[in-house]
Amino acid sequence: MGAADPRDAALGLADRSALWDAICRVSQDHILVLDGECRIRFLNRPGDGHSLEALMDRRLTDFVLPESGAGIEHAVREVFATAELRSLEVVSPPAWGGLNYFRMQFGPVLVAGRVVAVLASSQSILPLKETERTVEQERNLLRRLLEIQERERQLVSYEIHDGLAQYLAGAIMHLQAWEVALGDHAGLAELHTGVRLLQAAADEARRLISGLRPPDLDELGIVEAIESLVADARTEIPTVTFQHDRLHGRLPPMLETTVFRIVQESLSNVRKHAAASTVRVELRQEENHVRIRISDDGCGFEPARVDEDRFGLEGIRQRARLCGGEPLIRSAPGHGTTVDVSLPIPTRSAADGGGSANARGT
């Protein structure tokens, strides 16, 4: 094959018929020309089991679902009226059953400044829709697993609170009464030691309850639950402040749990990695969103270079995404870290449709 003559390309561009024919053959999209009644006047290739003859001069709306047909008619009218581009997603029942999804673009065919037809391109987005469905199914599964996990945490915390913690409290009270009764008895020192050990066990039980799921979250709400997290953090971090607006009533259970876990994980990360002296926790309700911000003055890090075995930040991201938010994590070495999350508050009907972890089981 000889070298191509550069002048041939110029000839191809000048021959509009040849150029149009090449575009129609090469394009992976369906290219259509529609008249004002949405009738198909040209089509580069048939699809969905239809023949070219069966499609020509038929209304495009005959091959899509009614709601999509109404959208096509509106888009074509708009293009004829304004000569501006329009786009929409349409759904078509293919010949073999099921549904097919297309992204369609509509534009004017202008002759002497007048719109004489509408050029439409149609691209199947069925693989994208199938991927979206798969992702949504996986998110629903993850959401359900988290709800089950929270329920199990709740039950275990109640078992510790109503069982082990109560026995420890009873034993401490019993032994303290004996401390008073024995006075200066020779075995008093050993009794004191036993009481201190039981008190340490009771403190550990309270820590376990708070780590699993603090009763305040279910009984009093998210503000009091975060207060307990902040109080625990102050044992290791010199200054921890919590600023909040009073919320407009209780949040849906899953949203309260998500907010609590994001704050819990953020404070845990600060304690483990940041070497911070000051942490600020903020909780605000902004119309139909609740916003959480946790900032520290610690050593910071490069978010793009977090080790794969560090799951704390990824856990924050996944929890936020399940509730319709996307966390903003800002950090740099030597400049501290800020975790900023805004989560939509679902409507009452949507909130009632999800699982609940704030009812005490029996």
C-alpha positions as a LaTeX table, in Angstrom:
\begin{tabular}{lrrr}
\hline
Residue & $x$ (\AA) & $y$ (\AA) & $z$ (\AA) \\
\hline
Met1 & 0.00 & 0.00 & 0.00 \\
Gly2 & 1.44 & 3.35 & $-1.03$ \\
Ala3 & 1.74 & 6.42 & 1.14 \\
Ala4 & $-1.53$ & 8.27 & 1.65 \\
Asp5 & $-1.86$ & 11.56 & $-0.16$ \\
Pro6 & $-2.64$ & 14.32 & 2.41 \\
Arg7 & $-4.92$ & 15.89 & $-0.18$ \\
Asp8 & $-7.23$ & 12.85 & 0.03 \\
Ala9 & $-8.26$ & 13.77 & 3.56 \\
Ala10 & $-9.17$ & 17.25 & 2.41 \\
Leu11 & $-11.26$ & 15.75 & $-0.37$ \\
Gly12 & $-13.02$ & 13.50 & 2.18 \\
Leu13 & $-13.85$ & 16.48 & 4.35 \\
Ala14 & $-15.16$ & 18.39 & 1.37 \\
Asp15 & $-17.43$ & 15.54 & 0.28 \\
Arg16 & $-20.12$ & 15.77 & 2.92 \\
Ser17 & $-21.95$ & 12.72 & 1.62 \\
Ala18 & $-18.86$ & 10.54 & 1.96 \\
Leu19 & $-18.12$ & 12.00 & 5.39 \\
Trp20 & $-21.67$ & 11.39 & 6.61 \\
Asp21 & $-21.57$ & 7.82 & 5.30 \\
Ala22 & $-18.28$ & 7.18 & 7.11 \\
Ile23 & $-19.59$ & 8.63 & 10.38 \\
Cys24 & $-22.69$ & 6.46 & 10.25 \\
Arg25 & $-20.68$ & 3.31 & 9.55 \\
Val26 & $-17.95$ & 3.90 & 12.13 \\
Ser27 & $-20.05$ & 5.24 & 15.01 \\
Gln28 & $-21.00$ & 2.76 & 17.71 \\
Asp29 & $-24.10$ & 4.85 & 18.45 \\
His30 & $-27.43$ & 4.59 & 16.71 \\
Ile31 & $-27.77$ & 7.77 & 14.63 \\
Leu32 & $-31.28$ & 8.86 & 13.69 \\
Val33 & $-32.91$ & 11.73 & 11.86 \\
Leu34 & $-36.38$ & 12.60 & 13.21 \\
Asp35 & $-39.07$ & 14.87 & 11.83 \\
Gly36 & $-41.38$ & 17.03 & 13.92 \\
Glu37 & $-43.64$ & 14.05 & 14.68 \\
Cys38 & $-40.73$ & 11.96 & 15.96 \\
Arg39 & $-40.84$ & 9.75 & 12.85 \\
Ile40 & $-37.60$ & 8.04 & 11.90 \\
Arg41 & $-36.44$ & 9.41 & 8.53 \\
Phe42 & $-32.95$ & 7.93 & 8.68 \\
Leu43 & $-31.21$ & 5.31 & 10.80 \\
Asn44 & $-27.62$ & 4.12 & 10.43 \\
Arg45 & $-28.27$ & 0.68 & 11.88 \\
Pro46 & $-31.20$ & $-1.24$ & 13.41 \\
Gly47 & $-31.10$ & $-2.77$ & 16.83 \\
Asp48 & $-32.92$ & $-4.91$ & 19.41 \\
Gly49 & $-33.97$ & $-7.50$ & 16.84 \\
His50 & $-35.74$ & $-5.03$ & 14.52 \\
Ser51 & $-35.11$ & $-4.78$ & 10.80 \\
Leu52 & $-34.27$ & $-1.46$ & 9.17 \\
Glu53 & $-37.46$ & $-1.65$ & 7.09 \\
Ala54 & $-39.59$ & $-2.15$ & 10.22 \\
Leu55 & $-38.16$ & 1.01 & 11.81 \\
Met56 & $-38.19$ & 3.50 & 8.96 \\
Asp57 & $-41.04$ & 6.04 & 9.03 \\
Arg58 & $-42.21$ & 4.73 & 12.39 \\
Arg59 & $-42.43$ & 6.99 & 15.40 \\
Leu60 & $-39.46$ & 6.54 & 17.69 \\
Thr61 & $-41.86$ & 6.70 & 20.63 \\
Asp62 & $-43.38$ & 3.37 & 19.50 \\
Phe63 & $-40.22$ & 1.56 & 20.61 \\
Val64 & $-39.81$ & 2.92 & 24.14 \\
Leu65 & $-41.81$ & 2.90 & 27.35 \\
Pro66 & $-44.62$ & 5.52 & 27.55 \\
Glu67 & $-42.79$ & 7.77 & 30.03 \\
Ser68 & $-39.70$ & 7.72 & 27.82 \\
Gly69 & $-41.87$ & 8.46 & 24.77 \\
Ala70 & $-43.22$ & 11.58 & 26.47 \\
Gly71 & $-39.65$ & 12.68 & 27.19 \\
Ile72 & $-38.62$ & 12.18 & 23.55 \\
Glu73 & $-41.57$ & 14.18 & 22.25 \\
His74 & $-40.75$ & 17.01 & 24.64 \\
Ala75 & $-37.06$ & 17.00 & 23.66 \\
Val76 & $-37.86$ & 17.06 & 19.91 \\
Arg77 & $-40.30$ & 19.95 & 20.37 \\
Glu78 & $-37.69$ & 21.86 & 22.35 \\
Val79 & $-35.03$ & 21.37 & 19.67 \\
Phe80 & $-37.40$ & 22.56 & 16.92 \\
Ala81 & $-38.39$ & 25.57 & 19.02 \\
Thr82 & $-34.97$ & 26.62 & 20.35 \\
Ala83 & $-32.37$ & 24.93 & 18.09 \\
Glu84 & $-30.57$ & 23.93 & 21.29 \\
Leu85 & $-29.26$ & 20.54 & 22.34 \\
Arg86 & $-31.28$ & 18.27 & 24.60 \\
Ser87 & $-30.48$ & 14.95 & 26.26 \\
Leu88 & $-32.35$ & 12.36 & 28.26 \\
Glu89 & $-32.31$ & 8.75 & 29.36 \\
Val90 & $-34.86$ & 6.44 & 27.74 \\
Val91 & $-35.97$ & 2.89 & 28.47 \\
Ser92 & $-36.85$ & 0.43 & 25.73 \\
Pro93 & $-38.31$ & $-3.10$ & 25.96 \\
Pro94 & $-36.07$ & $-5.16$ & 23.62 \\
Ala95 & $-37.42$ & $-7.94$ & 21.45 \\
Trp96 & $-35.95$ & $-10.65$ & 23.71 \\
Gly97 & $-37.56$ & $-9.30$ & 26.87 \\
Gly98 & $-36.29$ & $-7.31$ & 29.80 \\
Leu99 & $-35.42$ & $-3.61$ & 29.55 \\
Asn100 & $-32.70$ & $-1.73$ & 27.74 \\
Tyr101 & $-31.48$ & 1.73 & 28.73 \\
Phe102 & $-30.17$ & 4.41 & 26.36 \\
Arg103 & $-28.67$ & 7.85 & 26.70 \\
Met104 & $-30.00$ & 10.00 & 23.84 \\
Gln105 & $-28.72$ & 13.33 & 22.56 \\
Phe106 & $-30.91$ & 15.53 & 20.33 \\
Gly107 & $-29.66$ & 18.40 & 18.16 \\
Pro108 & $-30.98$ & 20.56 & 15.31 \\
Val109 & $-30.42$ & 20.03 & 11.59 \\
Leu110 & $-30.26$ & 23.60 & 10.30 \\
Val111 & $-30.90$ & 24.68 & 6.72 \\
Ala112 & $-30.77$ & 28.41 & 6.00 \\
Gly113 & $-31.04$ & 29.06 & 9.73 \\
Arg114 & $-34.21$ & 27.02 & 10.11 \\
Val115 & $-34.58$ & 23.72 & 12.00 \\
Val116 & $-35.76$ & 21.18 & 9.45 \\
Ala117 & $-35.13$ & 17.96 & 11.40 \\
Val118 & $-33.65$ & 16.62 & 14.60 \\
Leu119 & $-30.49$ & 14.55 & 14.66 \\
Ala120 & $-30.44$ & 12.05 & 17.52 \\
Ser121 & $-27.71$ & 9.76 & 18.75 \\
Ser122 & $-28.53$ & 6.83 & 21.01 \\
Gln123 & $-26.01$ & 4.90 & 23.13 \\
Ser124 & $-26.85$ & 1.85 & 25.19 \\
Ile125 & $-26.09$ & 2.31 & 28.88 \\
Leu126 & $-27.38$ & $-1.10$ & 29.91 \\
Pro127 & $-23.92$ & $-2.23$ & 31.20 \\
Leu128 & $-23.77$ & 0.94 & 33.32 \\
Lys129 & $-27.25$ & 0.27 & 34.71 \\
Glu130 & $-26.34$ & $-3.31$ & 35.52 \\
Thr131 & $-23.22$ & $-2.09$ & 37.32 \\
Glu132 & $-25.30$ & 0.45 & 39.25 \\
Arg133 & $-27.74$ & $-2.29$ & 40.27 \\
Thr134 & $-24.87$ & $-4.51$ & 41.41 \\
Val135 & $-23.33$ & $-1.67$ & 43.43 \\
Glu136 & $-26.71$ & $-0.85$ & 45.00 \\
Gln137 & $-27.26$ & $-4.51$ & 45.90 \\
Glu138 & $-23.82$ & $-4.62$ & 47.51 \\
Arg139 & $-24.54$ & $-1.41$ & 49.41 \\
Asn140 & $-27.86$ & $-2.78$ & 50.63 \\
Leu141 & $-26.09$ & $-5.93$ & 51.79 \\
Leu142 & $-23.40$ & $-3.90$ & 53.56 \\
Arg143 & $-26.09$ & $-1.71$ & 55.15 \\
Arg144 & $-27.92$ & $-4.79$ & 56.39 \\
Leu145 & $-24.70$ & $-6.33$ & 57.75 \\
Leu146 & $-23.91$ & $-3.12$ & 59.62 \\
Glu147 & $-27.42$ & $-3.07$ & 61.08 \\
Ile148 & $-27.01$ & $-6.68$ & 62.22 \\
Gln149 & $-23.59$ & $-5.85$ & 63.67 \\
Glu150 & $-24.99$ & $-2.87$ & 65.56 \\
Arg151 & $-27.84$ & $-5.00$ & 66.89 \\
Glu152 & $-25.38$ & $-7.64$ & 68.10 \\
Arg153 & $-23.20$ & $-4.95$ & 69.71 \\
Gln154 & $-26.30$ & $-3.58$ & 71.41 \\
Leu155 & $-27.33$ & $-6.96$ & 72.78 \\
Val156 & $-23.83$ & $-7.74$ & 74.05 \\
Ser157 & $-23.57$ & $-4.33$ & 75.74 \\
Tyr158 & $-26.94$ & $-4.91$ & 77.43 \\
Glu159 & $-25.81$ & $-8.35$ & 78.59 \\
Ile160 & $-22.69$ & $-6.84$ & 80.16 \\
His161 & $-24.66$ & $-3.96$ & 81.67 \\
Asp162 & $-27.51$ & $-6.05$ & 83.07 \\
Gly163 & $-25.40$ & $-9.05$ & 84.04 \\
Leu164 & $-21.68$ & $-8.71$ & 84.72 \\
Ala165 & $-21.76$ & $-5.01$ & 85.66 \\
Gln166 & $-24.62$ & $-5.53$ & 88.11 \\
Tyr167 & $-22.89$ & $-8.46$ & 89.80 \\
Leu168 & $-19.69$ & $-6.42$ & 90.12 \\
Ala169 & $-21.58$ & $-3.48$ & 91.60 \\
Gly170 & $-23.30$ & $-5.76$ & 94.09 \\
Ala171 & $-20.02$ & $-7.39$ & 95.11 \\
Ile172 & $-18.35$ & $-4.00$ & 95.60 \\
Met173 & $-21.18$ & $-2.73$ & 97.78 \\
His174 & $-21.14$ & $-5.95$ & 99.83 \\
Leu175 & $-17.38$ & $-5.80$ & 100.43 \\
Gln176 & $-17.42$ & $-2.08$ & 101.21 \\
Ala177 & $-19.99$ & $-2.80$ & 103.89 \\
Trp178 & $-17.61$ & $-5.41$ & 105.33 \\
Glu179 & $-14.79$ & $-2.84$ & 105.24 \\
Val180 & $-16.80$ & $-0.64$ & 107.57 \\
Ala181 & $-17.83$ & $-3.53$ & 109.81 \\
Leu182 & $-14.31$ & $-4.97$ & 110.20 \\
Gly183 & $-12.74$ & $-1.73$ & 111.39 \\
Asp184 & $-9.03$ & $-2.40$ & 112.08 \\
His185 & $-9.16$ & $-6.15$ & 111.45 \\
Ala186 & $-5.87$ & $-7.72$ & 110.35 \\
Gly187 & $-7.31$ & $-8.83$ & 106.98 \\
Leu188 & $-8.56$ & $-5.38$ & 106.04 \\
Ala189 & $-5.67$ & $-4.67$ & 103.65 \\
Glu190 & $-6.50$ & $-7.73$ & 101.56 \\
Leu191 & $-10.15$ & $-6.69$ & 101.53 \\
His192 & $-9.16$ & $-3.24$ & 100.28 \\
Thr193 & $-7.18$ & $-4.89$ & 97.46 \\
Gly194 & $-10.15$ & $-7.04$ & 96.50 \\
Val195 & $-12.43$ & $-3.99$ & 96.37 \\
Arg196 & $-9.94$ & $-2.10$ & 94.15 \\
Leu197 & $-9.72$ & $-5.05$ & 91.75 \\
Leu198 & $-13.50$ & $-5.28$ & 91.54 \\
Gln199 & $-13.74$ & $-1.54$ & 90.92 \\
Ala200 & $-11.19$ & $-1.89$ & 88.12 \\
Ala201 & $-13.27$ & $-4.71$ & 86.65 \\
Ala202 & $-16.39$ & $-2.53$ & 86.86 \\
Asp203 & $-14.54$ & 0.30 & 85.07 \\
Glu204 & $-13.47$ & $-2.14$ & 82.37 \\
Ala205 & $-17.07$ & $-3.34$ & 81.98 \\
Arg206 & $-18.22$ & 0.26 & 81.51 \\
Arg207 & $-15.46$ & 0.79 & 78.92 \\
Leu208 & $-16.58$ & $-2.32$ & 77.03 \\
Ile209 & $-20.20$ & $-1.18$ & 77.10 \\
Ser210 & $-19.25$ & 2.25 & 75.76 \\
Gly211 & $-17.07$ & 0.74 & 73.03 \\
Leu212 & $-19.73$ & $-1.71$ & 71.90 \\
Arg213 & $-22.68$ & 0.70 & 71.98 \\
Pro214 & $-23.15$ & 3.20 & 74.80 \\
Pro215 & $-26.62$ & 3.19 & 76.38 \\
Asp216 & $-26.72$ & 6.98 & 75.97 \\
Leu217 & $-26.97$ & 6.58 & 72.19 \\
Asp218 & $-30.20$ & 4.59 & 72.43 \\
Glu219 & $-31.69$ & 6.23 & 75.50 \\
Leu220 & $-30.68$ & 9.90 & 75.22 \\
Gly221 & $-29.49$ & 10.50 & 71.65 \\
Ile222 & $-26.43$ & 11.34 & 69.59 \\
Val223 & $-25.35$ & 14.47 & 71.49 \\
Glu224 & $-25.05$ & 12.67 & 74.82 \\
Ala225 & $-23.36$ & 9.69 & 73.13 \\
Ile226 & $-20.71$ & 11.96 & 71.60 \\
Glu227 & $-20.26$ & 13.61 & 75.00 \\
Ser228 & $-19.27$ & 10.18 & 76.36 \\
Leu229 & $-16.75$ & 9.69 & 73.52 \\
Val230 & $-15.26$ & 13.11 & 74.18 \\
Ala231 & $-15.00$ & 12.38 & 77.92 \\
Asp232 & $-13.09$ & 9.16 & 77.17 \\
Ala233 & $-10.79$ & 10.95 & 74.71 \\
Arg234 & $-9.86$ & 13.54 & 77.35 \\
Thr235 & $-8.06$ & 10.82 & 79.32 \\
Glu236 & $-5.40$ & 10.72 & 76.57 \\
Ile237 & $-5.67$ & 14.06 & 74.74 \\
Pro238 & $-5.06$ & 17.28 & 76.72 \\
Thr239 & $-7.84$ & 19.38 & 75.16 \\
Val240 & $-10.97$ & 17.98 & 73.53 \\
Thr241 & $-13.92$ & 20.30 & 72.89 \\
Phe242 & $-17.39$ & 19.47 & 71.63 \\
Gln243 & $-19.58$ & 22.17 & 70.11 \\
His244 & $-23.06$ & 21.40 & 68.90 \\
Asp245 & $-26.45$ & 22.81 & 68.12 \\
Arg246 & $-29.44$ & 21.13 & 69.65 \\
Leu247 & $-30.90$ & 18.91 & 66.97 \\
His248 & $-34.54$ & 19.15 & 65.91 \\
Gly249 & $-35.54$ & 15.97 & 67.68 \\
Arg250 & $-33.98$ & 12.52 & 67.40 \\
Leu251 & $-32.34$ & 11.48 & 64.15 \\
Pro252 & $-33.24$ & 8.17 & 62.45 \\
Pro253 & $-31.50$ & 5.25 & 64.22 \\
Met254 & $-29.14$ & 4.36 & 61.37 \\
Leu255 & $-28.11$ & 7.98 & 60.91 \\
Glu256 & $-27.41$ & 8.39 & 64.63 \\
Thr257 & $-25.34$ & 5.22 & 64.55 \\
Thr258 & $-23.39$ & 6.44 & 61.51 \\
Val259 & $-22.63$ & 9.80 & 63.11 \\
Phe260 & $-21.55$ & 8.09 & 66.33 \\
Arg261 & $-19.25$ & 5.62 & 64.55 \\
Ile262 & $-17.65$ & 8.35 & 62.42 \\
Val263 & $-16.84$ & 10.40 & 65.53 \\
Gln264 & $-15.70$ & 7.28 & 67.40 \\
Glu265 & $-13.38$ & 6.17 & 64.59 \\
Ser266 & $-12.02$ & 9.69 & 64.10 \\
Leu267 & $-11.18$ & 10.09 & 67.78 \\
Ser268 & $-9.65$ & 6.62 & 67.82 \\
Asn269 & $-7.42$ & 7.58 & 64.88 \\
Val270 & $-6.34$ & 10.75 & 66.68 \\
Arg271 & $-5.45$ & 8.81 & 69.83 \\
Lys272 & $-3.50$ & 6.15 & 67.91 \\
His273 & $-1.70$ & 8.16 & 65.26 \\
Ala274 & $-1.97$ & 11.95 & 65.55 \\
Ala275 & $-0.06$ & 12.82 & 68.76 \\
Ala276 & $-2.46$ & 15.79 & 68.98 \\
Ser277 & $-2.81$ & 18.15 & 71.92 \\
Thr278 & $-6.12$ & 19.66 & 70.81 \\
Val279 & $-9.17$ & 18.12 & 69.15 \\
Arg280 & $-12.38$ & 19.90 & 68.21 \\
Val281 & $-15.62$ & 18.00 & 67.53 \\
Glu282 & $-18.56$ & 19.85 & 65.96 \\
Leu283 & $-22.12$ & 18.68 & 65.29 \\
Arg284 & $-24.59$ & 20.86 & 63.41 \\
Gln285 & $-28.00$ & 20.40 & 61.81 \\
Glu286 & $-28.21$ & 22.42 & 58.60 \\
Glu287 & $-31.78$ & 22.25 & 57.23 \\
Asn288 & $-32.13$ & 18.67 & 55.98 \\
His289 & $-28.50$ & 17.66 & 56.65 \\
Val290 & $-26.48$ & 16.87 & 59.74 \\
Arg291 & $-22.82$ & 17.87 & 59.63 \\
Ile292 & $-19.94$ & 16.40 & 61.63 \\
Arg293 & $-16.45$ & 17.87 & 61.73 \\
Ile294 & $-13.52$ & 16.48 & 63.74 \\
Ser295 & $-10.28$ & 18.47 & 63.55 \\
Asp296 & $-6.97$ & 18.08 & 65.37 \\
Asp297 & $-3.57$ & 19.77 & 65.54 \\
Gly298 & $-1.63$ & 16.52 & 65.29 \\
Cys299 & 1.16 & 15.35 & 63.01 \\
Gly300 & $-1.09$ & 14.94 & 59.97 \\
Phe301 & $-0.49$ & 12.62 & 57.02 \\
Glu302 & $-0.84$ & 12.35 & 53.25 \\
Pro303 & $-4.34$ & 10.95 & 52.55 \\
Ala304 & $-3.24$ & 9.51 & 49.20 \\
Arg305 & $-0.53$ & 7.43 & 50.86 \\
Val306 & $-2.44$ & 5.70 & 53.66 \\
Asp307 & $-1.41$ & 2.06 & 54.13 \\
Glu308 & $-3.88$ & $-0.51$ & 52.80 \\
Asp309 & $-4.11$ & $-2.20$ & 56.22 \\
Arg310 & $-5.42$ & 1.03 & 57.80 \\
Phe311 & $-9.18$ & 0.59 & 57.59 \\
Gly312 & $-10.30$ & 3.50 & 59.81 \\
Leu313 & $-10.63$ & 6.13 & 57.08 \\
Glu314 & $-12.17$ & 3.65 & 54.64 \\
Gly315 & $-14.71$ & 2.69 & 57.30 \\
Ile316 & $-15.63$ & 6.36 & 57.67 \\
Arg317 & $-16.03$ & 6.68 & 53.90 \\
Gln318 & $-18.19$ & 3.59 & 53.52 \\
Arg319 & $-20.47$ & 4.47 & 56.44 \\
Ala320 & $-20.94$ & 7.99 & 55.10 \\
Arg321 & $-21.69$ & 6.75 & 51.57 \\
Leu322 & $-24.30$ & 4.31 & 52.84 \\
Cys323 & $-26.13$ & 7.32 & 54.29 \\
Gly324 & $-25.78$ & 9.40 & 51.12 \\
Gly325 & $-22.75$ & 11.47 & 52.08 \\
Glu326 & $-19.14$ & 11.78 & 50.99 \\
Pro327 & $-16.54$ & 12.62 & 53.66 \\
Leu328 & $-13.97$ & 15.33 & 53.00 \\
Ile329 & $-10.67$ & 14.36 & 54.66 \\
Arg330 & $-8.06$ & 17.12 & 54.70 \\
Ser331 & $-4.58$ & 16.56 & 56.09 \\
Ala332 & $-0.92$ & 17.21 & 55.44 \\
Pro333 & 2.24 & 16.29 & 57.36 \\
Gly334 & 2.66 & 18.71 & 60.23 \\
His335 & $-0.69$ & 20.41 & 59.69 \\
Gly336 & $-3.21$ & 18.24 & 61.52 \\
Thr337 & $-6.29$ & 16.52 & 60.12 \\
Thr338 & $-9.93$ & 17.47 & 59.54 \\
Val339 & $-12.72$ & 14.99 & 58.82 \\
Asp340 & $-15.79$ & 16.80 & 57.49 \\
Val341 & $-18.99$ & 14.88 & 56.70 \\
Ser342 & $-22.45$ & 16.12 & 55.69 \\
Leu343 & $-25.21$ & 13.51 & 55.74 \\
Pro344 & $-28.77$ & 13.97 & 54.47 \\
Ile345 & $-31.55$ & 13.42 & 57.00 \\
Pro346 & $-34.03$ & 11.02 & 55.36 \\
Thr347 & $-37.73$ & 11.72 & 55.35 \\
Arg348 & $-39.78$ & 9.98 & 58.00 \\
Ser349 & $-41.12$ & 7.38 & 55.55 \\
Ala350 & $-37.64$ & 6.55 & 54.29 \\
Ala351 & $-36.28$ & 6.36 & 57.82 \\
Asp352 & $-39.06$ & 4.02 & 58.90 \\
Gly353 & $-38.16$ & 1.64 & 56.08 \\
Gly354 & $-34.73$ & 0.86 & 57.51 \\
Gly355 & $-33.70$ & $-1.30$ & 60.40 \\
Ser356 & $-33.59$ & 0.10 & 63.90 \\
Ala357 & $-31.02$ & $-0.46$ & 66.59 \\
Asn358 & $-32.50$ & 1.68 & 69.32 \\
Ala359 & $-35.07$ & $-0.72$ & 70.72 \\
Arg360 & $-33.87$ & $-2.73$ & 73.66 \\
Gly361 & $-34.26$ & $-6.45$ & 73.04 \\
Thr362 & $-35.43$ & $-9.04$ & 75.48 \\
\hline
\end{tabular}
